[in-house]
Amino acid sequence: MRSWLLVMTLALAGAAHAKEDNAQYCLVCHGSNAQGNASVKAPNLTVLPDWYLKEQLEGFQKGWRGMTPSDWHGREMMQVAKIMKPAEIEHAIAFVRQQPVAPAKVKLLSADAAHGKSLYQSCAGCHGASGEGMAAVKAPPLAGQSDWYILKQLEAYKSGERGEAKGDQYGAMMRQAAMMLGSEKDMQDVSAYLAGLPLTTKP
């Protein structure tokens, strides 16, 4: 565990009895307004709905994410999530919702978004025609998320870093979907396409 994470973890643990807002520590990794931070592979939280944020924090607590040795970013997030009580999770989500919605602006992938659009048609049944997500099948919105983050998660599902934990039913479904994407280029193209979609609904 790197020193900055240790500081953040201790601060979160101690801040429960402090006057300051401990949810602000989310911004250490996720950017000044929770819009994402490529340097530590932290996603844009402002485009994700409350139900998904809660589900992922609980997933980290259950060990559905962050358990594989290769997923060291996930392991760091798991350490933070594990010390959070239910009320602190709700408070952190409310804090994120106070931040301005900020769709990804900087595209880091040089990819064929038109090809990505055609590939995405097989994903639209769960994630929506416009990448708006679908709570009924636990599929998060993808429009406005950073291209590098979408790519990283597709790679994680395909490698088994995500979606293989016992009890993670929807993660297992997503792993099967990721396995259907052929090449690294296909994953890059889909990621680039999704990052360029406008937000049709607010989280």
C-alpha positions as CSV (number, residue, x, y, z in Angstrom):
1,M,0.0,0.0,0.0
2,R,1.5,3.3,-1.0
3,S,2.0,6.0,1.5
4,W,-0.7,8.4,0.1
5,L,-3.3,5.6,0.3
6,L,-2.3,4.9,3.9
7,V,-2.8,8.5,4.8
8,M,-6.2,8.6,3.1
9,T,-7.3,5.4,4.8
10,L,-6.3,6.6,8.2
11,A,-7.9,10.0,7.6
12,L,-11.2,8.3,6.6
13,A,-11.1,6.2,9.7
14,G,-10.4,9.1,12.0
15,A,-12.6,11.6,10.3
16,A,-15.8,9.8,11.5
17,H,-15.4,11.8,14.7
18,A,-14.1,14.9,13.1
19,K,-16.0,18.0,12.1
20,E,-14.7,18.0,8.5
21,D,-16.5,16.3,5.7
22,N,-14.7,12.9,5.2
23,A,-16.3,12.4,1.8
24,Q,-13.9,14.9,0.4
25,Y,-11.2,12.3,0.5
26,C,-12.9,10.7,-2.6
27,L,-11.4,13.6,-4.5
28,V,-7.8,12.5,-3.6
29,C,-8.1,9.8,-6.3
30,H,-11.1,10.7,-8.4
31,G,-10.2,14.3,-9.3
32,S,-10.9,17.7,-8.0
33,N,-14.6,17.4,-8.8
34,A,-14.9,13.6,-9.0
35,Q,-14.5,13.7,-12.8
36,G,-11.9,11.0,-12.9
37,N,-8.1,10.7,-12.7
38,A,-6.2,8.8,-15.4
39,S,-3.0,8.8,-13.4
40,V,-4.4,6.5,-10.7
41,K,-7.1,4.8,-13.0
42,A,-9.9,6.3,-11.0
43,P,-13.2,6.6,-12.9
44,N,-15.4,9.6,-13.5
45,L,-18.0,9.3,-10.7
46,T,-20.2,12.3,-11.8
47,V,-21.8,10.3,-14.6
48,L,-22.6,7.3,-12.5
49,P,-26.0,7.0,-10.7
50,D,-26.4,6.6,-7.0
51,W,-27.5,2.9,-7.2
52,Y,-24.4,1.9,-9.1
53,L,-22.0,3.8,-6.8
54,K,-23.6,2.1,-3.8
55,E,-23.5,-1.3,-5.5
56,Q,-19.8,-1.0,-6.4
57,L,-18.7,0.1,-2.9
58,E,-20.6,-2.8,-1.5
59,G,-19.0,-5.0,-4.1
60,F,-15.6,-3.9,-2.9
61,Q,-16.6,-4.7,0.6
62,K,-17.8,-8.2,-0.4
63,G,-14.5,-8.9,-2.3
64,W,-16.2,-9.0,-5.7
65,R,-13.6,-6.4,-6.8
66,G,-10.0,-5.8,-5.8
67,M,-9.1,-9.4,-4.8
68,T,-6.8,-10.4,-7.6
69,P,-3.1,-9.5,-7.2
70,S,-3.0,-7.8,-10.6
71,D,-5.8,-5.4,-9.7
72,W,-3.8,-3.2,-7.4
73,H,-5.9,-0.1,-8.1
74,G,-8.9,-2.2,-7.1
75,R,-7.2,-3.5,-4.0
76,E,-6.6,0.1,-2.9
77,M,-10.2,1.0,-3.4
78,M,-11.2,-2.2,-1.5
79,Q,-9.2,-1.1,1.5
80,V,-11.0,2.3,1.5
81,A,-14.5,0.7,1.0
82,K,-14.0,-1.9,3.8
83,I,-13.8,0.7,6.5
84,M,-16.9,2.5,5.4
85,K,-20.1,2.0,7.3
86,P,-23.5,2.1,5.5
87,A,-24.2,5.7,6.6
88,E,-20.7,6.7,5.3
89,I,-21.4,5.1,1.9
90,E,-24.7,7.1,1.7
91,H,-22.9,10.3,2.7
92,A,-20.1,9.7,0.1
93,I,-22.7,9.2,-2.7
94,A,-24.5,12.4,-1.6
95,F,-21.2,14.2,-1.8
96,V,-20.5,13.0,-5.3
97,R,-24.0,14.0,-6.4
98,Q,-23.1,17.6,-5.3
99,Q,-20.3,17.7,-7.8
100,P,-21.1,19.1,-11.3
101,V,-21.7,16.4,-13.9
102,A,-18.6,16.4,-16.1
103,P,-18.6,14.1,-19.1
104,A,-15.1,13.0,-20.3
105,K,-13.5,15.6,-22.4
106,V,-9.9,14.4,-23.0
107,K,-9.8,11.3,-25.2
108,L,-6.7,9.2,-24.6
109,L,-7.3,6.5,-27.2
110,S,-6.7,6.8,-30.9
111,A,-9.4,4.5,-32.1
112,D,-12.1,4.0,-34.7
113,A,-15.3,5.2,-33.0
114,A,-17.4,4.3,-36.1
115,H,-16.3,0.7,-35.8
116,G,-16.9,0.9,-32.1
117,K,-20.5,2.0,-32.7
118,S,-21.2,-1.1,-34.8
119,L,-19.6,-3.4,-32.1
120,Y,-21.6,-1.7,-29.4
121,Q,-25.0,-2.9,-30.8
122,S,-24.6,-6.2,-29.0
123,C,-24.1,-4.2,-25.7
124,A,-27.0,-1.9,-26.2
125,G,-29.6,-4.4,-24.9
126,C,-28.2,-3.9,-21.4
127,H,-26.5,-0.5,-21.4
128,G,-29.0,1.3,-23.6
129,A,-29.0,2.5,-27.2
130,S,-27.4,5.7,-26.1
131,G,-25.2,4.3,-23.3
132,E,-27.6,5.5,-20.7
133,G,-27.5,2.4,-18.6
134,M,-30.3,0.2,-17.3
135,A,-30.8,-0.2,-13.5
136,A,-33.1,-3.2,-14.0
137,V,-30.2,-5.4,-15.2
138,K,-27.6,-3.5,-13.1
139,A,-25.9,-2.1,-16.2
140,P,-24.3,1.3,-15.5
141,P,-24.4,4.2,-17.9
142,L,-21.3,4.4,-20.1
143,A,-21.9,7.6,-22.0
144,G,-19.5,10.3,-20.8
145,Q,-17.2,7.9,-19.0
146,S,-13.5,8.1,-19.8
147,D,-12.4,6.0,-22.7
148,W,-9.3,4.7,-20.9
149,Y,-11.5,3.6,-18.0
150,I,-14.0,1.7,-20.1
151,L,-11.1,0.0,-21.9
152,K,-9.5,-1.0,-18.6
153,Q,-12.7,-2.5,-17.3
154,L,-13.3,-4.5,-20.5
155,E,-9.7,-5.8,-20.2
156,A,-10.4,-6.7,-16.5
157,Y,-13.5,-8.6,-17.4
158,K,-11.9,-10.4,-20.3
159,S,-8.9,-11.5,-18.1
160,G,-11.0,-12.6,-15.2
161,E,-9.8,-9.8,-13.0
162,R,-13.5,-8.8,-12.7
163,G,-16.6,-11.0,-13.0
164,E,-15.3,-14.3,-11.5
165,A,-16.0,-13.7,-7.8
166,K,-18.6,-16.0,-6.2
167,G,-21.9,-14.2,-5.9
168,D,-21.2,-11.5,-8.5
169,Q,-24.0,-12.5,-10.9
170,Y,-24.0,-9.4,-13.0
171,G,-20.2,-9.3,-13.1
172,A,-20.2,-12.8,-14.5
173,M,-22.7,-11.7,-17.2
174,M,-20.4,-8.8,-18.1
175,R,-17.4,-11.1,-18.3
176,Q,-19.2,-13.3,-20.9
177,A,-20.0,-10.2,-22.9
178,A,-16.4,-8.9,-22.8
179,M,-15.2,-12.3,-23.9
180,M,-17.2,-11.8,-27.1
181,L,-15.2,-8.8,-28.1
182,G,-12.4,-10.1,-30.3
183,S,-9.3,-8.0,-30.2
184,E,-7.7,-5.3,-28.1
185,K,-8.5,-2.9,-31.0
186,D,-12.2,-3.9,-30.8
187,M,-12.2,-3.0,-27.1
188,Q,-10.4,0.3,-27.8
189,D,-12.9,1.2,-30.6
190,V,-16.0,0.5,-28.4
191,S,-14.4,2.5,-25.5
192,A,-13.7,5.5,-27.8
193,Y,-17.3,5.4,-29.2
194,L,-18.9,5.3,-25.7
195,A,-16.7,8.1,-24.3
196,G,-17.9,10.4,-27.1
197,L,-21.6,9.8,-26.5
198,P,-23.5,12.8,-25.0
199,L,-25.3,12.3,-21.7
200,T,-29.0,11.9,-22.4
201,T,-30.1,11.8,-18.7
202,K,-28.6,13.1,-15.5
203,P,-27.4,10.5,-12.9
